[in-house]
């Protein structure tokens, strides 16, 4: 698939199975991420790969955080948090490292980390994998951040779920009216 087709046809896939990317495929995805726009070459991102039994431990961390946020969480909410990391063989946490910089505001660093996440999604699809970008309450939770060992200047930008697409999981992409997206300043 050529680059323009990939960019125009990328889609999120929530139904994923084994196998996940091997070390070589993951390295290629991270190389794509490293090409994100990056003013002053700060590389304001890093990644945490969560695979195998680590996904169950992440689910337990999500439940711990949920119980702290919501003491009366329902059984369904607990189950959803516990099993969320099991949706794909690889969960990649995208972490923004936000620093004070005279020429690069924190918002630009955050956007750069988002571009790195998008690069991973594109590379995953180019390599034949499916992926989806998730966030939610656990992305902003102090218990989750501490459990992952994040520093005070770090934020979770995305949980990228990556695996093999389940047959029939892809949906028809909605058409976008490009004219609705563009205005001209006169």
C-alpha positions in Angstrom: 0.0 0.0 0.0 1.4 3.4 -1.0 1.7 6.1 1.7 -1.2 8.3 0.4 -3.6 5.3 0.3 -2.5 4.3 3.8 -3.2 7.8 5.1 -6.6 8.0 3.4 -7.7 4.5 4.4 -6.4 4.2 8.0 -9.1 3.1 10.4 -9.4 2.0 14.0 -10.1 -1.7 14.6 -11.4 -2.7 18.0 -11.7 -6.4 17.3 -8.1 -7.7 17.6 -6.6 -11.1 18.3 -3.3 -12.9 18.4 -0.6 -12.7 17.1 0.5 -9.2 18.1 3.6 -7.6 16.6 6.9 -9.3 17.1 10.0 -7.4 18.2 10.9 -6.5 14.6 7.5 -5.1 13.8 7.3 -3.2 17.0 10.7 -1.6 16.2 9.4 -0.5 12.8 6.4 1.1 14.5 8.6 2.9 16.9 10.8 4.1 14.1 7.7 5.6 12.4 6.8 7.3 15.7 10.2 8.8 16.0 9.6 10.7 12.7 6.8 12.8 14.3 7.1 16.5 14.1 9.4 17.5 16.9 10.4 21.1 17.3 13.9 21.4 18.9 14.3 17.6 18.7 13.0 17.1 22.3 11.5 13.7 21.6 8.7 14.5 24.1 7.4 11.0 24.1 8.2 7.5 25.3 6.3 4.2 25.1 5.5 1.4 27.5 4.7 -2.0 25.9 2.3 -4.1 27.9 2.0 -7.7 26.7 1.3 -11.2 28.1 0.5 -11.3 31.8 1.4 -7.6 32.0 -2.1 -7.0 30.5 -3.7 -8.7 33.5 -1.6 -6.6 35.9 -2.6 -3.5 34.0 -6.3 -4.6 34.4 -5.8 -5.0 38.1 -4.2 -1.5 38.2 -7.2 -0.1 36.3 -9.6 -1.7 38.9 -7.5 -0.3 41.8 -7.8 3.2 40.2 -11.5 2.8 39.6 -12.2 1.8 43.2 -10.3 4.9 44.4 -12.3 7.1 41.9 -15.6 5.5 42.5 -16.1 3.5 45.7 -19.5 2.3 44.5 -18.3 1.0 41.1 -20.6 -1.6 39.7 -19.5 -5.2 38.9 -19.8 -4.3 35.2 -17.5 -1.3 35.6 -15.0 -3.4 37.5 -15.1 -6.2 34.9 -14.8 -3.7 32.0 -11.7 -2.1 33.6 -10.2 -5.5 34.5 -10.6 -6.9 31.0 -9.9 -3.8 28.9 -6.2 -4.5 28.4 -7.0 -8.0 27.2 -8.7 -6.6 24.0 -5.4 -7.0 22.1 -2.1 -8.9 22.4 -0.2 -5.6 22.7 -1.2 -2.5 24.6 1.2 0.4 24.0 1.0 3.3 26.4 2.1 6.5 24.7 3.6 8.8 27.3 4.2 12.6 26.7 7.3 14.0 28.5 6.5 17.6 28.9 9.3 20.0 29.7 9.7 23.7 30.1 11.4 25.0 27.0 11.9 28.6 25.8 10.7 27.8 22.2 8.5 24.8 22.5 5.4 25.2 24.7 4.0 22.1 26.5 1.0 22.0 24.2 3.3 21.6 21.2 5.1 18.8 23.0 1.8 17.1 23.7 0.7 17.4 20.1 4.1 15.9 19.0 3.5 12.9 21.2 0.0 12.6 19.6 1.7 12.6 16.2 4.0 9.8 17.4 1.0 7.8 18.4 -0.6 8.3 15.0 2.7 7.2 13.4 2.4 3.9 15.3 -1.2 3.4 14.1 -0.2 4.0 10.5 2.8 1.7 10.7 0.8 -1.0 12.4 -1.7 -0.9 9.5 1.1 -0.9 6.9 2.5 -4.0 8.6 -0.9 -5.8 8.4 -1.9 -5.3 12.0 -5.0 -3.6 13.4 -5.0 -1.0 16.1 -7.2 1.4 18.0 -6.4 4.5 20.1 -8.2 4.6 23.4 -8.0 7.1 26.3 -10.6 7.4 29.1 -10.5 8.0 32.8 -7.4 5.7 33.3 -5.4 7.9 31.1 -5.7 10.8 33.6 -5.7 8.9 36.8 -2.9 9.5 39.4 -3.0 5.8 40.6 -2.5 4.5 37.0 0.3 7.0 36.4 2.0 6.0 39.6 1.6 2.3 38.9 3.3 2.8 35.5 6.1 4.7 37.1 5.4 8.0 35.3 7.3 11.1 36.4 5.5 14.3 37.5 6.1 15.8 34.0 4.6 12.9 32.1 1.1 12.4 30.8 -0.6 9.3 29.1 -1.6 10.4 25.6 -3.0 7.1 24.4 -3.5 3.4 25.0 -2.8 1.9 21.6 -4.3 -1.6 21.3 -2.5 -3.5 18.6 -3.1 -7.0 17.2 -4.3 -9.1 14.2 -7.6 -7.8 12.8 -10.5 -10.3 13.4 -12.0 -11.1 10.0 -15.0 -8.9 9.2 -13.9 -6.3 11.9 -13.2 -3.5 9.4 -16.2 -1.3 8.6 -16.9 0.8 5.6 -15.2 4.2 6.2 -17.6 7.1 6.2 -17.1 9.7 3.4 -15.8 13.0 4.5 -16.9 16.2 2.7 -13.5 17.9 2.5 -15.2 21.2 1.5 -16.6 21.3 5.1 -13.1 21.1 6.5 -11.6 24.0 4.6 -12.1 27.7 4.6 -10.0 30.4 3.0 -8.8 33.4 4.8 -9.2 36.5 2.7 
